[in-house]
Amino acid sequence: DVHLVESGGGLVHPGGSLRLSCAASGFTFSNYWMSWVRQAPGQGLQWVGSVKPDGSATNYLDSVKGRLIISRDNAKNSLDLQINNLRGEDTAVYYCATAADSSFENWGQGTSVTVAS
Amino acid sequence: QTVVTQEPSLSVSPGGTVTLTCGLSSGSVSTRNYPSWYQQTPGQAPRTLIQRTSSRSSGVPDRFSGSILDNKAALTITGAQADDDSDYYCLLDVGGGIAIFGGGTKLTVL
């Protein structure tokens, strides 16, 4: 079975940085696009970015370009999301998901990020 | 700025049929937008229901079906059950590697 486990969330001060990780198992990680999706408290889902199977290309939501960086390590079956210069609007649960045909197939349970002073 | 539109809320009686729609502010939705649908209950991760307009994900009951209807993506639930009471989100590929979720539909089964 596909298993995705996010980690690295927590309480961070505005302007700080955070690195989220997603550990993948149960499938051939290196064959899949991977994505991060976030959900602010009481709000809907928001795709933030995706990374190609070999890690050579990424796509990002315009509003997060330059602050959020997605990377992967196929040897470790791991996906990362670096968030810099954290703002209140980054407060959300962050999910990693496998991506195929412009949609998401499998989801992790999410990790919560709170930006507050 | 492209916006994906969904009904904020809908209701259906148990056993009834309901259709949720997903539109684009910039024009019509087609299969080239690869519409997909997700179900989410409070405190839980989303669950994938439909991919590529009409392909049901593994384990999804056949009472859920996807289509294109009047230039919008549509999710139809036939024979609604109590545990279909959830939030539903559509996702559209708008080109350039960008995907946008709709604002979600809160479906009440009563």
HADDOCK unambig.tbl for C-alpha pairs under 7 A between the chains (distance, minus, plus):
assign (segid A and resid 44 and name CA) (segid B and resid 103 and name CA) 5.69 0.50 0.50
assign (segid A and resid 44 and name CA) (segid B and resid 104 and name CA) 6.33 0.50 0.50
assign (segid A and resid 45 and name CA) (segid B and resid 101 and name CA) 6.36 0.50 0.50
assign (segid A and resid 46 and name CA) (segid B and resid 101 and name CA) 6.14 0.50 0.50
assign (segid A and resid 47 and name CA) (segid B and resid 99 and name CA) 6.54 0.50 0.50
assign (segid A and resid 47 and name CA) (segid B and resid 100 and name CA) 6.51 0.50 0.50
assign (segid A and resid 59 and name CA) (segid B and resid 97 and name CA) 5.98 0.50 0.50
assign (segid A and resid 59 and name CA) (segid B and resid 98 and name CA) 6.96 0.50 0.50
assign (segid A and resid 61 and name CA) (segid B and resid 98 and name CA) 6.80 0.50 0.50
assign (segid A and resid 101 and name CA) (segid B and resid 34 and name CA) 6.95 0.50 0.50
assign (segid A and resid 101 and name CA) (segid B and resid 52 and name CA) 6.83 0.50 0.50
assign (segid A and resid 102 and name CA) (segid B and resid 34 and name CA) 6.19 0.50 0.50
assign (segid A and resid 102 and name CA) (segid B and resid 93 and name CA) 6.02 0.50 0.50
assign (segid A and resid 103 and name CA) (segid B and resid 36 and name CA) 6.05 0.50 0.50
assign (segid A and resid 103 and name CA) (segid B and resid 51 and name CA) 6.25 0.50 0.50
assign (segid A and resid 104 and name CA) (segid B and resid 48 and name CA) 6.97 0.50 0.50
assign (segid A and resid 105 and name CA) (segid B and resid 48 and name CA) 6.00 0.50 0.50
assign (segid A and resid 107 and name CA) (segid B and resid 45 and name CA) 6.85 0.50 0.50
assign (segid A and resid 107 and name CA) (segid B and resid 46 and name CA) 6.98 0.50 0.50
assign (segid A and resid 108 and name CA) (segid B and resid 45 and name CA) 6.97 0.50 0.50
assign (segid A and resid 109 and name CA) (segid B and resid 45 and name CA) 5.36 0.50 0.50
assign (segid A and resid 110 and name CA) (segid B and resid 45 and name CA) 6.94 0.50 0.50
